[in-house]
Amino acid sequence: MRLSKRYAALAVLVPAALALLLTTRPWVVGESRDVLSVGTTEVTGGAAAPGVVGLVVVTVVALLGLMTGGRIIRAVSGVVLVLAAAGATALTLLVVLRPVDAVSSAVAKELARTTAPDATGATTAWGWAAVVVMVALLAGALAAALSSRSWAGLSSRYERGARPDSGPRGQVRSAWDELSEGGDPTLRDAPDQT
């Protein structure tokens, strides 16, 4: 299935925005068996897997390169897009599938300890929602990268203009040079007047 640029952008940007939003929600919740830690500990996605935010931002930047670049830039951006989405998905799965480790690490950081205390942990609905969104992001990234092979580049209005005439010894002459010699470079761009 080939996606147009518009649908490919939506397939990546919508899950990326949702993923960034979900990193502010608690993915795991648990309790520590440490004397100094009392009560329930909620660990947000951003705290449990700080790399997720960075990788999601990389997917958005890679999407921009995919949309605006030439053939080679699109190929490189497509690879970066898919790898960043896969990394974000893997980091999310690590947190969700091992909630006890996330709670232990959060409590150890809170208590400024080098060893993680024993803890209990469970994944919240927000954590599972983050997994679904990350899988959607990875699927959208794959679809966009594969579809980008058939996309045309930007229109010719974004191409560089013709090179100015060269002077003696191959030096490139600019409009400033012409103006300095008393010529008016705007006259050559004006429509012919009869």
Long-range contacts (C-beta under 8 A, 24 or more apart in sequence): 1-143, 1-147, 2-146, 2-147, 2-150, 3-143, 3-144, 3-147, 4-147, 5-67, 5-151, 8-63, 8-66, 8-67, 8-140, 8-143, 8-144, 8-147, 8-148, 9-63, 9-67, 9-144, 11-139, 11-140, 11-143, 11-144, 12-59, 12-60, 12-63, 12-81, 12-85, 12-137, 12-140, 12-141, 12-144, 13-60, 13-63, 14-140, 15-133, 15-134, 15-136, 15-137, 15-140, 16-56, 16-59, 16-60, 16-137, 18-133, 19-52, 19-56, 19-88, 19-130, 19-133, 19-134, 19-137, 20-53, 20-56, 22-126, 22-129, 22-130, 22-133, 23-49, 23-52, 23-53, 23-56, 23-130, 25-124, 25-126, 25-130, 26-124, 26-126, 26-127, 27-92, 27-95, 27-96, 27-99, 27-102, 27-123, 27-124, 27-126, 27-127, 27-130, 28-95, 28-96, 28-99, 28-102, 28-103, 28-121, 28-122, 28-123, 28-124, 28-127, 29-99, 29-103, 29-121, 29-122, 29-124, 30-99, 30-100, 30-103, 30-119, 30-120, 30-121, 30-122, 31-103, 31-119, 31-120, 32-103, 32-104, 32-107, 32-117, 32-118, 32-119, 33-117, 33-118, 33-119, 33-120, 34-107, 34-111, 34-117, 34-118, 34-119, 36-111, 37-107, 37-110, 37-111, 37-117, 41-103, 41-106, 41-107, 41-110, 41-119, 42-124, 43-95, 43-102, 43-103, 43-106, 45-92, 45-95, 45-126, 45-127, 45-130, 47-106, 48-95, 48-102, 48-105, 48-106, 49-91, 49-92, 49-94, 49-95, 51-87, 51-88, 51-91, 52-88, 52-91, 52-92, 52-134, 55-84, 55-85, 55-87, 55-88, 55-91, 56-84, 56-88, 56-137, 58-84, 59-84, 59-85, 59-88, 59-137, 59-141, 63-144, 66-144, 66-145, 66-148, 68-154, 69-153, 70-153, 71-153, 74-148, 74-149, 74-151, 77-148, 78-144, 78-145, 78-146, 78-148, 79-145, 81-141, 81-144, 81-145, 82-138, 82-141, 82-142, 82-145, 84-141, 85-134, 85-137, 85-138, 85-140, 85-141, 85-142, 86-138, 86-141, 88-134, 88-137, 88-138, 89-131, 89-134, 89-135, 89-137, 89-138, 92-127, 92-130, 92-131, 92-134, 93-131, 93-134, 95-127, 96-123, 96-127, 96-128, 96-130, 96-131, 97-123, 99-123, 99-127
